[in-house]
Amino acid sequence: KFCGSYVKATGRQEGKTVENLCPVVNNTSGSVVGYKYIDFRRLSKASNPSLEIGIVPEGVDGTITVYAGSRKIAEFAVNASMGQRQTEMTVPCMSLHGLHGKQPVYFTFNSPEKGRSICEFDWFRFAQK
């Protein structure tokens, strides 16, 4: 039975390089994953900011909403048909103008299927064009 999000300690070896990943797993509907603090000084001036994210979908339809502080800055769907493999996505951010300094970033997970994990959450980064 899933009990909500938690960090899974793991290591992945590809060739001679060992990549230390600590994915957040069991992201069921209602789960919240937070990171503090992300510096938005440069991003608040970007004209087309985006969020790049690495996930492994787990065969469940759902939505991930992203907040900086209390402001909603992005939202995207994870579909059951995406396949259960490493997936990289680029999601446009809503305007980041007015975000100053360091802000906590929260990812909320929602799905009509309660108790089933939407995805494994591997990494994220903000980008500007």
NORRACOR-V568882 format. One record per residue. RES is the residue in three letters. SS is DSSP state (alpha for helix, beta for strand, coil for the rest). PHI is phi in whole degrees, -180 to 180 (none if undefined). D_FIRST is the distance of its C-alpha to the first C-alpha in Angstrom with 1 decimal. Layout:
res->RES ss->SS phi->PHI d_first->D_FIRST
res->RES ss->SS phi->PHI d_first->D_FIRST
This chain:
res->LYS ss->coil phi->none d_first->0.0
res->PHE ss->coil phi->-77 d_first->3.8
res->CYS ss->coil phi->-121 d_first->6.4
res->GLY ss->coil phi->107 d_first->9.5
res->SER ss->coil phi->-66 d_first->12.2
res->TYR ss->beta phi->-156 d_first->13.5
res->VAL ss->beta phi->-86 d_first->16.3
res->LYS ss->coil phi->-104 d_first->16.0
res->ALA ss->coil phi->-77 d_first->19.4
res->THR ss->beta phi->-155 d_first->20.9
res->GLY ss->beta phi->-139 d_first->24.3
res->ARG ss->beta phi->-121 d_first->25.6
res->GLN ss->beta phi->-109 d_first->29.0
res->GLU ss->beta phi->-125 d_first->31.1
res->GLY ss->coil phi->65 d_first->34.6
res->LYS ss->coil phi->-100 d_first->36.0
res->THR ss->beta phi->-98 d_first->34.0
res->VAL ss->beta phi->-103 d_first->30.9
res->GLU ss->beta phi->-105 d_first->28.8
res->ASN ss->beta phi->-89 d_first->26.6
res->LEU ss->beta phi->-115 d_first->23.6
res->CYS ss->coil phi->-128 d_first->20.8
res->PRO ss->coil phi->-67 d_first->18.6
res->VAL ss->beta phi->-93 d_first->16.2
res->VAL ss->beta phi->-118 d_first->12.8
res->ASN ss->coil phi->60 d_first->9.6
res->ASN ss->coil phi->-83 d_first->12.2
res->THR ss->coil phi->-84 d_first->10.7
res->SER ss->coil phi->-57 d_first->13.3
res->GLY ss->coil phi->96 d_first->15.1
res->SER ss->coil phi->-72 d_first->14.5
res->VAL ss->beta phi->-129 d_first->17.8
res->VAL ss->beta phi->-118 d_first->19.0
res->GLY ss->beta phi->-123 d_first->22.6
res->TYR ss->beta phi->-131 d_first->25.4
res->LYS ss->beta phi->-131 d_first->28.7
res->TYR ss->beta phi->-117 d_first->31.4
res->ILE ss->beta phi->-102 d_first->32.6
res->ASP ss->beta phi->-85 d_first->36.4
res->PHE ss->coil phi->-100 d_first->37.4
res->ARG ss->coil phi->-56 d_first->41.2
res->ARG ss->coil phi->-79 d_first->41.9
res->LEU ss->alpha phi->-68 d_first->39.3
res->SER ss->alpha phi->-65 d_first->40.6
res->LYS ss->alpha phi->-101 d_first->43.8
res->ALA ss->coil phi->-72 d_first->42.3
res->SER ss->coil phi->-82 d_first->43.3
res->ASN ss->coil phi->-134 d_first->40.4
res->PRO ss->coil phi->-70 d_first->37.4
res->SER ss->beta phi->-140 d_first->34.3
res->LEU ss->beta phi->-116 d_first->30.8
res->GLU ss->beta phi->-101 d_first->29.9
res->ILE ss->beta phi->-142 d_first->26.2
res->GLY ss->beta phi->-115 d_first->24.4
res->ILE ss->beta phi->-136 d_first->20.9
res->VAL ss->beta phi->-123 d_first->19.0
res->PRO ss->beta phi->-60 d_first->17.9
res->GLU ss->coil phi->-120 d_first->14.7
res->GLY ss->coil phi->78 d_first->16.1
res->VAL ss->coil phi->-129 d_first->15.3
res->ASP ss->coil phi->-73 d_first->18.2
res->GLY ss->beta phi->-167 d_first->18.4
res->THR ss->beta phi->-130 d_first->20.8
res->ILE ss->beta phi->-115 d_first->21.2
res->THR ss->beta phi->-111 d_first->23.9
res->VAL ss->beta phi->-116 d_first->25.7
res->TYR ss->beta phi->-123 d_first->27.7
res->ALA ss->beta phi->-113 d_first->30.5
res->GLY ss->coil phi->64 d_first->30.9
res->SER ss->coil phi->-100 d_first->30.7
res->ARG ss->beta phi->-95 d_first->32.1
res->LYS ss->beta phi->-73 d_first->30.1
res->ILE ss->beta phi->-119 d_first->31.3
res->ALA ss->beta phi->-166 d_first->29.3
res->GLU ss->beta phi->-154 d_first->26.8
res->PHE ss->beta phi->-152 d_first->25.7
res->ALA ss->beta phi->-96 d_first->23.6
res->VAL ss->beta phi->-118 d_first->21.0
res->ASN ss->coil phi->-106 d_first->21.3
res->ALA ss->alpha phi->-59 d_first->19.3
res->SER ss->alpha phi->-81 d_first->22.6
res->MET ss->alpha phi->-71 d_first->22.9
res->GLY ss->coil phi->88 d_first->21.7
res->GLN ss->coil phi->-94 d_first->19.2
res->ARG ss->coil phi->-144 d_first->21.8
res->GLN ss->beta phi->-54 d_first->23.2
res->THR ss->beta phi->-129 d_first->24.7
res->GLU ss->beta phi->-108 d_first->27.2
res->MET ss->beta phi->-127 d_first->28.1
res->THR ss->beta phi->-118 d_first->31.0
res->VAL ss->beta phi->-120 d_first->30.6
res->PRO ss->beta phi->-66 d_first->33.7
res->CYS ss->coil phi->-94 d_first->33.6
res->MET ss->coil phi->-69 d_first->35.3
res->SER ss->coil phi->-51 d_first->38.3
res->LEU ss->coil phi->-102 d_first->37.8
res->HIS ss->coil phi->-59 d_first->41.3
res->GLY ss->coil phi->96 d_first->41.5
res->LEU ss->coil phi->-80 d_first->38.6
res->HIS ss->coil phi->-119 d_first->40.3
res->GLY ss->coil phi->66 d_first->39.4
res->LYS ss->beta phi->-87 d_first->36.0
res->GLN ss->beta phi->-133 d_first->33.1
res->PRO ss->beta phi->-73 d_first->29.4
res->VAL ss->beta phi->-119 d_first->27.3
res->TYR ss->beta phi->-122 d_first->24.1
res->PHE ss->beta phi->-115 d_first->21.7
res->THR ss->beta phi->-110 d_first->19.7
res->PHE ss->beta phi->-114 d_first->17.1
res->ASN ss->beta phi->-136 d_first->17.3
res->SER ss->coil phi->-158 d_first->16.3
res->PRO ss->coil phi->-70 d_first->16.7
res->GLU ss->coil phi->-93 d_first->13.3
res->LYS ss->coil phi->-74 d_first->11.0
res->GLY ss->coil phi->82 d_first->7.3
res->ARG ss->coil phi->-116 d_first->8.4
res->SER ss->coil phi->-70 d_first->10.1
res->ILE ss->coil phi->-76 d_first->13.8
res->CYS ss->beta phi->-165 d_first->15.2
res->GLU ss->beta phi->-92 d_first->15.7
res->PHE ss->beta phi->-104 d_first->18.5
res->ASP ss->beta phi->-93 d_first->21.2
res->TRP ss->beta phi->-163 d_first->24.4
res->PHE ss->beta phi->-153 d_first->26.8
res->ARG ss->beta phi->-158 d_first->30.4
res->PHE ss->beta phi->-95 d_first->33.0
res->ALA ss->beta phi->-133 d_first->36.1
res->GLN ss->coil phi->-134 d_first->39.4
res->LYS ss->coil phi->-104 d_first->42.0
